[in-house]
Amino acid sequence: MNSDEKWSRRRAVEVHDETADGFFAEYRGDNIFDSPFRYGRHFIDRAWVRCVSQLPHGATCLDIGCGVGAHMARLLDQGFEVTGIEPSAEMRRLAAKNVPADLVSDGSVLQLPTPDSSIDFVYAIEVFRYLDTRDNAQGHREIVRVLKPGGIYFGTYVNKWALDGFRQLSQLRMLARRVTGAPRRYHVEFETPSSLCDKLRAAGFSQVKAQGAMFAPLRVLHKLSPRLGAAASRLTMAHETWLSDHGPFRPFAGHLIIIARR
Ligand SMILES: C[S@@+](CC[C@H](N)C(=O)[O-])C[C@H]1O[C@@H](n2cnc3c(N)ncnc32)[C@H](O)[C@@H]1O
């Protein structure tokens, strides 16, 4: 393991210990237009719900990086068997407010404490983005290992060319930090739909499909003015499928969603 790898793994957890309360608060809010987090999550949720609707009754589910347990609680309500893996102690503390604490274990996608071919549905929402390329590959192989044949994987990633300019901004920040010596906050792994699909096939997934979600410039508008962001979100809402998931536009969406089977 090189030192950069160690750093990205460690920061992926530390940054969530630092921000866990903010996540908990976002999930408590119900207006999707006044928060780019909730607006983006609305579309991730829509795709996630479609996967859940394909599961057999009582299916076994694994939430990787389950955070405050919001998705686990929904699966439990619907009668599914669900467990979560969460390396951040603060996130686990808050997850215990949403689901029974013994359903969430400390652990990592890099070494899942789960038997081979035992899970119908594995999902990792906004997790792989914090890990570097080698850890992404290792985590994907672990998911293939624990999924039953035909089992479903749902994951979200960061689009390299998202129209909010996140990657370009990150590069500028990195440059500024090199000059000032200020530390980087965490690693961001950027992907394109086609190269990510190739990586997932190489890890052993089949029927890999990429989906774009959220018209990314909304994030910039929200930063400029929350009222402007909210007003623009109301306008884009009805056109999201076209703006974010229409073939040529997919690489520019704010979220990159993967749905695959073992
Ligand atoms: C942005 S949060 C998302 C939480 C939750 N999935 C959600 O959508 O609300 C990312 C989560 O990944 C967790 N995480 C970080 N490194 C991880 C690893 N190696 N394995 C599994 N989860 C990890 C973090 O602790 C954090 O809770």
The ligand as an ORCA input file, in Angstrom:
! r2SCAN-3c Opt
* xyz 0 1
  C     -20.949     10.717      1.334
  S     -21.149      9.522      2.575
  C     -22.589      8.674      1.976
  C     -23.322      7.944      3.065
  C     -24.545      7.171      2.571
  N     -24.183      6.161      1.597
  C     -25.557      8.110      1.988
  O     -25.735      8.104      0.763
  O     -26.164      8.848      2.728
  C     -19.844      8.355      2.221
  C     -19.729      7.239      3.260
  O     -18.733      6.290      2.866
  C     -18.069      5.860      4.043
  N     -16.776      5.256      3.692
  C     -15.580      5.859      3.614
  N     -14.614      4.948      3.329
  C     -15.239      3.758      3.188
  C     -14.788      2.438      2.922
  N     -13.496      2.165      2.693
  N     -15.700      1.439      2.900
  C     -17.010      1.703      3.119
  N     -17.475      2.936      3.389
  C     -16.607      3.949      3.426
  C     -17.958      7.130      4.849
  O     -17.660      6.903      6.185
  C     -19.322      7.752      4.615
  O     -20.269      7.375      5.556
*
